[in-house]
Amino acid sequence: MVMSPELDRVVVLRDRAAAARHLARICFKTGPPTYTGVELEWTVHDAVDPARPVGAARLAAALGPYSPTTLDPASPARRLLRGGAVTVEPGGQLEISTPPRASVAALVEAAQSDIAQLTRLLEAAGLCLGRAGIDPYRSPRPVLDTPRYRAMRQVFDRRGPAGRTMMYSTAGLQVCLDAGEPEQLAARWALVHAVGPPLLAAFATAGRHAGRDTGWASARMVTWWRIDPARTAPVWTPGADADPVTAWTAYVLGAPLLCVRDDGDWIPPRNVTFADWLDGALPRPPTVDDLEYHVSTLFPPVRPRGYLELRYLDAQPGRDWTLPLAVLAALFSGADTVDAAAAVSMPVAGSWRVAARQGLGDPALACAAAELLDLAVAALPRLDLPAALHHEIDQGVRRRRQAATRRQG
């Protein structure tokens, strides 16, 4: 008998081996690398006074039937016209998650159409989308309060204020790539991490927060790291020899619980990991659904979700989100570009904190970023973009390349 997905999710996990088997099955789905996806997130501002708080009621009125049920429980939560799902983060940030596409051109066209629709909805309410990876104007302030967000806030507060800043003030750009064939997985897994520091530096937009210069190129990224390294540190590090499935399984089982979804309070006991739960630390055993939810509370720079979710990029202004998307798609377009990008990025693959602090001000990162952007420009024709889009992205990437070159000097 084949068990339905719904029944499968309530299956009790009896031991660590069962959890490991489930993670191996769902987190790295191998096959020909075909699809690309993108998740776009923005802070939301009053169009006249960007420092003015925007409350939940105003946001719900602007989104209307596209409001998620976390914002308006009575909402039909319609998808945007090209299929993007709208979600609202705890600080009122908006996110569009697009269905993946086999063509980067189709992905850009669909996502940009949904962005335009969202922009019109906001404009009618006197609102606009932000242009940076962290709110340049306002201090952290909650807009949504759900059991998940209450638990997150209380657990993060144990380590300081960074959790609230992350929850209420940051906005990222997530690019999603296929894991690839089994024989490609290790190289692609290593490379999505290794290119992270130079691309974070090249596309950093989060230098100002709450009206002041933070001293970081990406204050968003350093905010994530200050929350809890057990759930935000990179899974892959230079010199790591564990295969991706083994490394991810150890990361998941070793991470402390952030939420336990029982009646009432979701706040977990202190310092209980998922492995501890499997070993009997809580009154009831965990289920498959509990494990999958636990994975959703882990925020490393790259998170496997069947595909590879790259989480290290700051939100970009206007249409500039297409630039890192195209760069990554081009770098992963063939075995030759994967090998060339690895040769360029491996020497700086562990420089996450330097990238967040100095951006392209670090000579080694500026050099690696320039070389990666050169590789991407050379491989851009492989994406078969329409002429106008190809020209727009080519010119935008070349401008970023020139910025990297200037910083090298």
N, C-alpha and C positions, 0 to 999 in steps of 0.2 A: 504494500500500500504506500502511495506517495503522500506525504504529509503536506497540508496546505501551508503557505507562508504564514498565515495568521496563527495556526497551531504551533508551527515551528518556533515562533517568537516567544511562546510561553513555556517552552521546554526548559526544565530545570537543568542547570549546569552542575554536575556532580564533582568535578575536579578541574585542575588546571589544564590537563590534556584535552578535555572536552572544549574548554574555552579556546585553547590554541588552535584546535581543528576548525572551529567556527571562524576565528579571525583569518586563518589562511584561506578559507573558502570565500569570504566576502570582501576582503580588503585589497587583494591584488588579483583582479580579473584580467588574465592575459589573453592576448590575441593581436592581430595586426593593428598597429597604431593608426586609428582612423579619425577619431572624433576629438574636437576641441570645444571646451566650454569656458564660460566666464561668469563670474559673480561680481557685480558692481555695487559698491556701498558709498554713501555720501552722508555727511552731516547736512542738516536742513536749517535754513535761515530765513528770517524775515527779509524780504527783498529791499526794504528801505533801511532797516536797522539790523544788520547781521548779528549784533550782540544781544538782541532781544530774545528771551526764551520763547520756544515754540512748544506749546503744551499738547497733550494727547488729543484733546477735543478739536483743536484747530487742525491737527494733522489728519484726524479721522474725517473731518468735514472736507478737507482737500482731496483725500483719496476716494471718498465715496464708496462705491461697490468694490473697489480694488483694495480696500483696507483689509489687512489680515485679521483673523478673529482674535488674536492677542490684543489688538487695538480696539476692535469693535466686535464683541461676541455675536452680534446679530448680522454681521456683514456676510454677503455671499462669497466674499474673497475671490472675486473673478481674477483670472489671469489677464495680463495686458494683451493687446491685439496680436502680437507676434509670439505669444506663449510664455513670456517672462512672468515669474511669480514675485509678487511684492511682499517683503517682510519688513518689520520694524524692529530695530534693536532697542535695548533698554534705555538709551539716551535719546531716542527719537531719530536715530540714523535710519535712512531708507536703504534697502537692498533689492536689487533685481537679480534673480537667478534665472539664467537662460537655459532652454534645452540645448544640449550639445549639437553641434553640426559637423558634418564631414568636410565642409568647406569653410575656411576662415572667412572668405568673402561673404558667404551666407550668414555666418555667425555675426559678423560686424553689421551687416545690413539689418538683420532681425533685432539685434541688441540696440542699435542706434534708433530704430523705429520705436522700440519700447521706451527708450530714454526720452525721445521726443514726446511721446504720449504722457509719460510721467511728468515731464517738465511743464507741459500745458496744464495739467491738473494742478500743479503747484502754483504756477503763475496766476491762475484764476483766483487763487486764495492769497495772493500776495507773498508767496514763498519762493525760494530758489534752492538749488542744490549747491553744496559746498564744493570747493576746489582743492582741498588738501587732505592729507592723511590724518590730521588731528584738528580739532576745532580751534581756529586761530583767535576766536573772540571770547568764548564763554568758558567758565569753569565747569567741571563735571556736575551734571544735574540729572536726576532720574526722570524719565517720562513714562515708562512702562514698569509695572510691578506684577510679576507672576511668581508662582512658587519656585520655578527654576532661577529666576533672577534674584529672588530674595536669598536663596541658598548660596548662589554664586557670590553675592555681595558679602554675606556674613563670613563665608570661608575665606574670601580674598582679603577681607578686613583684618584677618589675623596676621597678615604679613605687611600691612601698610596700605597707603592710599592708591597704589598703582592699579588695583583691581577696579576701583570706581572710575579712574581715568580711562582705562581700557573700555569699560562697559558703556560709559556715557559720552566719550569725547572722540573716539578713534573711528576711522573709516579706511577700509582696505580694498584692494583689487585682487581678486583671486582668479588665477588661470588654471584650467583643468585640462590635463593631458592624459591620454591612454597610457597604461602601464607598459604596453608592448608585448611582444612574444616572450615566452619563458626565457629564451636565451638572450633577450635584450634587457630583461628586467633589471639586473644588477647594475648595468651601465647607465640606464635611464634614471634609476633611483639615485645613484651617486651624482649624476649630472644635474638633476633638478635641485639638489642641495648645493653643489659646488658653484653653480652660476648665481646662487642667491646673493652672496655678499656684493659682487660687482654690479648686479642689476638693482639691488636695493640702493646702492650708492648712486647709480645712474638715474634712478627714477624717484629719489627721495623728495617728498613734498611736505614733510611734517616738522618744520623747524620752529614754528610759532604756535603757542598754545595759551589760551586765556589772556591774550593781549601782550604776551611777552616772548622774547627770544629764549628758547629752551637751552641753547648751546648744543643741540643735537641736530644732525641732518634729518634723522627720522626719530622723533620723540615717540611716535606710535610704536615702532619696533621695540625700543628699549622699555616702554611701558609694559608690553607683553612679557618680556623676559623677567621683569621685576615681580610679576604675579606669583609664579611658582615654577621653578625650572623643571620640576618633575612632570609638568604638563605642557610646558612651552619651549623647552630646549630642543634643538635639532635631534632627530632620531639617528641620522647618519652623520658621522664626523670623519675627517680625513684619517686614513689608516684603519678604519673599521673593517673588520673582515667577516662579520656576521652577515648572513644573507638577509635580504629585506624582510622576509616573513618572520624570521627568528628575532631580528632586531625590533620589529614593530610589536611582536607578541610580548617581548620582555618589557617594552615601554608601556604598553597598555596595562599589563597585569601589575606593574610596579608603581603605577600612578595612584595617588590618593583619590578617594571618592570625592566628588564635588556635589552630587545630588543622589539621594535615595528616594525614589518616587513611591512613598507610602502615604497613607491618609494624613493630612495635616502638614506638619513640618517636614520639608525635604532635606534639612540640614544633616549631613552625616556626622558620625563621631570623628574626632580628630585622628589624623594619621592612619586611617584604615584604608589600605589599598584594595584594588579589586582582587588581587591574589589572597589577601587576608579574608575577604568576603567568601571566596571559594573555599577557604580553609575553615569556615564556620564562625567568623568574627561577629556576624549579625544574626538576629533571631531567625531569619528565613534564608534559604539559599538563593543565589541569584539565578535569573533566567537568561535566556538568549537575548530577550528584549532589554534586560538590565545591562548586559554587556554592550549591546549596540548603543544604548543611551550613554553609557560611560565613555565610549569612543567619541561621542559628539561633544564631550566636555574636555577633550584634549586638543591643544592648540599649537602644535609644533609648526615650524615654518613650512614643512611639507607633511600633509596628512593623507595616507592612502584610504580611499573610499571606494575601492574597486578600480577607480582611476586615481591619478595623482593630483591632489589639490595643492597648488602652490599658493601659500598664504603670506608671503613676505613682502609684497609690493604695497606701497602707499596708494591711496586713491589719487587719481590723476585729474587735472583740470580739463573741462570740456571734452573734446574728442581724443585727447592724448592717451586715453586708456587703450586705444588701438595700437599704440607703439610697443609697449612691453608685450602685449598679446602677440603681435606679429613677430617680434624678436624671438620670443620663445618658440613659436611655431616654426620659424625658419631654422633655428638652431637644432630642433629635433626632427627636421624634415628628412634626414638620411643618416646612415651610419657614418659617412664621412664628416658631416657637420657635428655629430655627437662626439666623434673622436677629436676633432679640431677644437671644439669648445671645451672638452675636458682638459686638453693640453694647456689651454689658456687659463682656465679657472682653477685648476687643482692647487696651484701655489697659494691662492688666496681663499681657498674653500672654507677655512675656519675663521675668517675675519669678520664675523657677524657684528661684533660689538664695535669694531673699528669702522665698519661701513655705516652703522647707525649713528655713530658719533661724528665722524669726519666726512662721510659721503665721498665725493670725488676729490676731497682735499687730501686723501691718502694717495701717494704716488703709485703704489702697487695696485690699488683698486682702480684708480683712474686708467692705468695702462691696461689692465685686464678688461675693464668695461669698454675701452676704445676698441680693443681687438675683438671682443665679442660682438660689438655693434657692426664692425667691419664684416665679420662672418655672416651676420644676419642680413646685411644689405646685399652681400653677394648671393645669398641663398633665397632672397625674397622672390625672384621669379618663379621658384618652385611652388609658391602658394597660389599661383594663377589668379591673382587679384585683378579686378577691372582696372583699366588704365588710370582713371582718376584716383582710385583708392591706393593703387600702387605708388603713384607719384606723391600723394599726401603722406603715406607712411614712410616712403624712402626719404623724403625731405625732412620729416620729423625725426627719424632716426639719425640722419646725418647731422642735424642740429645738436642732438644729444652727444654724438660722437665728437663734434667740435668742442662742446663744453668739457668733455673728458680730456681732450687734447690740451685745452687751455689750462686745465688744472694740473696736468702733467708738467707743464712749463713753469 
